[in-house]
Amino acid sequence: MWDSIHIIVGTLNARGGREFLALAFTRFFIEHRLGKRLILYTKDEPDPLITSTFPLEFVDVLKHVVFRPLGIIYSKKLWRGVPYIRAAENILSLNNNKSLTINLNSDSIPIPAQICYVHFPYFGIGENINLRSKAKK
């Protein structure tokens, strides 16, 4: 059992697969009593109007965790440096043999952790790409 489990989620203010994955992960750790304290790091404050619409087994999970909004704000595709650097320094200082850090949003928030999960392959495609195969008929 870990003293603390730190899970970097991104946001819970959507009803997509990434949010349900984060809550399923969290539920697993709670049900199996793998950590004395579970902390969810989100880029923004969870909105109760949205999180209350999750399936009941996930709404119950949220009662057993501590939320730590990271305050990361992104402008277009670039993270603003200062909040990101502060968050990375704080989370990296937690990595020891008494705590477990899991980044379930490592494709968007590149903070090192013992477990990094990429939800889906992300490919940045620009608008000015010449697709030759499309031109051939």
C-alpha positions as CSV (number, residue, x, y, z in Angstrom):
1,M,0.0,0.0,0.0
2,W,1.2,3.5,-0.9
3,D,1.0,6.4,1.5
4,S,-0.4,8.5,-1.4
5,I,-1.4,8.0,-5.0
6,H,-1.2,11.0,-7.3
7,I,-3.2,10.8,-10.5
8,I,-2.8,13.5,-13.2
9,V,-6.1,13.6,-15.0
10,G,-6.3,16.8,-17.1
11,T,-10.0,17.7,-16.7
12,L,-13.2,16.1,-15.4
13,N,-15.3,18.8,-17.1
14,A,-16.3,16.7,-20.0
15,R,-18.1,13.4,-20.5
16,G,-15.6,11.7,-22.7
17,G,-13.6,8.5,-22.6
18,R,-10.6,10.1,-21.0
19,E,-12.7,11.3,-18.0
20,F,-14.3,7.9,-17.5
21,L,-10.9,6.2,-17.8
22,A,-9.6,8.4,-15.0
23,L,-12.5,7.7,-12.8
24,A,-12.2,3.9,-13.5
25,F,-8.5,4.0,-12.5
26,T,-9.4,6.0,-9.4
27,R,-12.2,3.6,-8.5
28,F,-9.8,0.6,-8.8
29,F,-7.3,2.1,-6.4
30,I,-10.1,3.0,-3.9
31,E,-11.9,-0.3,-4.0
32,H,-8.6,-2.3,-3.6
33,R,-7.4,0.1,-0.8
34,L,-4.0,0.6,-2.5
35,G,-3.4,4.0,-1.1
36,K,-4.0,5.8,2.2
37,R,-4.6,9.1,0.3
38,L,-5.7,9.6,-3.3
39,I,-5.1,12.9,-5.0
40,L,-6.5,13.9,-8.4
41,Y,-4.6,16.7,-10.2
42,T,-6.7,18.5,-12.8
43,K,-6.0,21.4,-15.0
44,D,-9.2,23.1,-13.8
45,E,-11.6,22.9,-10.9
46,P,-14.2,20.1,-11.5
47,D,-17.6,21.5,-12.2
48,P,-20.2,19.7,-9.9
49,L,-22.9,20.3,-12.6
50,I,-20.9,18.1,-15.0
51,T,-19.5,15.5,-12.5
52,S,-22.9,14.9,-11.0
53,T,-24.0,13.6,-14.4
54,F,-21.5,10.7,-14.4
55,P,-22.6,7.2,-13.6
56,L,-23.3,6.7,-9.9
57,E,-20.3,4.4,-9.3
58,F,-18.1,7.3,-10.5
59,V,-19.8,10.0,-8.6
60,D,-19.2,8.0,-5.4
61,V,-15.5,7.8,-6.3
62,L,-15.2,11.6,-6.2
63,K,-16.2,11.6,-2.5
64,H,-13.0,9.7,-1.6
65,V,-10.4,11.9,-3.4
66,V,-8.6,15.2,-2.8
67,F,-8.7,17.5,-5.8
68,R,-5.7,19.7,-6.6
69,P,-6.3,21.9,-9.6
70,L,-3.0,22.6,-11.3
71,G,-4.1,25.9,-12.8
72,I,-2.5,25.0,-16.2
73,I,-3.9,27.3,-18.9
74,Y,-3.0,26.7,-22.5
75,S,-3.1,29.2,-25.3
76,K,-3.7,27.6,-28.6
77,K,-1.3,24.6,-28.6
78,L,1.4,25.9,-26.2
79,W,1.3,25.5,-22.4
80,R,2.1,28.7,-20.5
81,G,5.4,28.0,-18.8
82,V,5.1,29.2,-15.2
83,P,2.1,27.1,-14.0
84,Y,3.5,24.0,-15.8
85,I,6.9,24.4,-14.3
86,R,5.5,24.8,-10.8
87,A,3.2,21.7,-11.2
88,A,6.1,19.6,-12.6
89,E,8.4,20.5,-9.7
90,N,5.7,19.7,-7.1
91,I,4.7,16.4,-8.6
92,L,8.3,15.3,-9.3
93,S,9.1,15.9,-5.6
94,L,6.4,13.4,-4.7
95,N,8.0,10.5,-6.6
96,N,9.4,8.2,-4.0
97,N,8.9,4.6,-2.9
98,K,6.0,5.7,-0.6
99,S,3.9,7.3,-3.3
100,L,2.8,6.4,-6.8
101,T,2.3,9.0,-9.5
102,I,0.2,8.2,-12.5
103,N,-0.2,10.5,-15.5
104,L,-3.3,9.5,-17.4
105,N,-3.0,12.6,-19.6
106,S,0.7,12.2,-20.6
107,D,0.0,13.0,-24.3
108,S,-1.2,16.5,-23.3
109,I,0.5,17.2,-19.9
110,P,4.1,15.9,-20.2
111,I,4.8,15.5,-16.5
112,P,7.0,12.4,-15.7
113,A,5.4,9.7,-13.5
114,Q,5.9,6.0,-12.6
115,I,3.0,5.2,-15.0
116,C,2.3,7.3,-18.1
117,Y,-0.8,6.6,-20.2
118,V,-1.6,8.0,-23.6
119,H,-5.3,7.8,-24.2
120,F,-5.2,7.8,-28.0
121,P,-2.6,8.4,-30.7
122,Y,-2.4,12.1,-31.2
123,F,-1.2,13.4,-34.5
124,G,-1.0,17.2,-35.1
125,I,-1.9,17.7,-38.8
126,G,-1.6,21.2,-40.3
127,E,-4.0,22.6,-42.8
128,N,-1.5,23.0,-45.6
129,I,-0.6,19.3,-46.1
130,N,-0.4,18.2,-49.7
131,L,-1.9,14.7,-49.9
132,R,-0.6,13.3,-53.2
133,S,-2.6,10.0,-52.9
134,K,-5.8,12.0,-52.8
135,A,-4.8,13.8,-56.0
136,K,-4.3,10.6,-57.9
137,K,-7.4,9.0,-59.4
